[in-house]
Amino acid sequence: MLIEPHWIKRFQFSSQAAALAVIVLSCLVLIGWLLDMETLKTVFPGMVAMNPGGTALAFLFGGGSLWLLQASRTRPQRRIGRALAGGVTPLETHAAGCLEPRMKQNRLR
């Protein structure tokens, strides 16, 4: 079963739009932290501010990776896209504090 070309074009457009939205959102959050503007630090008013060093950078890396892997035709661009994708998990585990309990356990031994 083959997918019709018009569906492929729609999915490619949706992927590019999602990547661009994530990149713009993360850039706005980073600008909010840089300029100390509370309204830009949060995704929705009244919510907790997004972590600039973990979540916002991970969003930026994820959006850039999606854009490069979906739209690129050259080998270096695909490599950069894969490297950005590989950087998302370490940033998020650090931001979520997942590594801290292990570090504490190792210090106690």
C-alpha positions as CSV (number, residue, x, y, z in Angstrom):
1,M,0.0,0.0,0.0
2,L,1.5,3.3,-1.1
3,I,0.7,6.7,0.4
4,E,-0.6,9.2,-2.0
5,P,1.8,12.1,-2.8
6,H,-0.6,14.8,-1.6
7,W,-0.6,13.2,1.9
8,I,3.1,13.1,1.9
9,K,3.2,16.8,1.1
10,R,0.7,17.5,3.9
11,F,2.8,15.6,6.4
12,Q,6.0,17.3,5.3
13,F,4.3,20.7,5.7
14,S,3.0,19.8,9.1
15,S,6.4,18.6,10.2
16,Q,8.0,21.9,9.1
17,A,5.3,24.0,10.7
18,A,5.8,22.0,14.0
19,A,9.5,22.4,13.9
20,L,9.3,26.2,13.2
21,A,6.7,26.6,16.0
22,V,9.0,24.8,18.5
23,I,12.0,26.8,17.4
24,V,10.1,30.1,17.7
25,L,8.7,29.2,21.1
26,S,12.1,28.2,22.5
27,C,13.7,31.4,21.2
28,L,11.0,33.5,22.8
29,V,11.6,31.8,26.1
30,L,15.4,32.3,25.9
31,I,14.8,36.0,25.0
32,G,12.5,36.2,28.0
33,W,15.2,34.9,30.3
34,L,17.8,37.2,28.7
35,L,15.7,40.3,29.1
36,D,14.0,39.2,32.4
37,M,10.5,39.4,30.9
38,E,8.1,37.1,32.9
39,T,5.6,37.0,30.1
40,L,8.1,35.4,27.7
41,K,9.5,33.0,30.3
42,T,6.3,31.0,30.4
43,V,4.4,29.3,27.7
44,F,1.0,30.3,29.1
45,P,0.4,33.2,31.6
46,G,0.3,32.1,35.2
47,M,2.3,28.9,34.5
48,V,5.7,28.1,35.9
49,A,8.6,29.5,33.9
50,M,10.3,27.2,31.4
51,N,13.9,26.2,32.4
52,P,16.3,28.0,30.0
53,G,19.2,25.7,30.4
54,G,17.3,22.5,29.9
55,T,13.8,22.6,28.5
56,A,14.2,25.7,26.3
57,L,17.4,24.5,24.8
58,A,16.1,21.0,24.4
59,F,13.1,22.4,22.5
60,L,15.5,24.4,20.3
61,F,17.6,21.4,19.6
62,G,14.5,19.2,19.0
63,G,13.0,21.7,16.6
64,G,16.2,22.3,14.8
65,S,16.8,18.6,14.5
66,L,13.3,18.0,13.1
67,W,13.7,20.8,10.6
68,L,17.2,19.6,9.4
69,L,16.3,15.9,9.2
70,Q,13.1,16.5,7.4
71,A,14.1,19.3,5.0
72,S,17.8,18.6,4.4
73,R,19.3,17.0,1.3
74,T,23.0,17.2,2.2
75,R,24.9,14.8,4.4
76,P,26.4,17.5,6.7
77,Q,23.0,18.9,7.5
78,R,21.7,15.4,8.4
79,R,24.6,14.9,10.7
80,I,24.0,18.2,12.4
81,G,20.3,17.2,12.7
82,R,21.2,13.9,14.3
83,A,23.7,15.6,16.7
84,L,21.0,18.0,17.8
85,A,18.6,15.1,18.3
86,G,21.2,13.4,20.4
87,G,21.5,16.5,22.6
88,V,17.9,16.6,23.6
89,T,17.9,13.7,26.1
90,P,20.9,14.8,28.1
91,L,19.5,18.3,28.4
92,E,16.1,17.1,29.6
93,T,17.5,14.5,32.1
94,H,19.6,17.3,33.6
95,A,16.7,19.7,33.7
96,A,14.4,17.1,35.3
97,G,17.0,16.3,37.9
98,C,17.1,12.7,37.0
99,L,20.8,12.4,37.5
100,E,20.9,14.0,41.0
101,P,19.7,10.9,43.0
102,R,22.3,8.7,41.5
103,M,25.0,11.3,42.2
104,K,23.9,11.6,45.8
105,Q,23.9,7.8,46.1
106,N,27.5,7.6,44.7
107,R,28.7,10.3,47.2
108,L,27.3,8.4,50.1
109,R,29.3,5.2,49.3
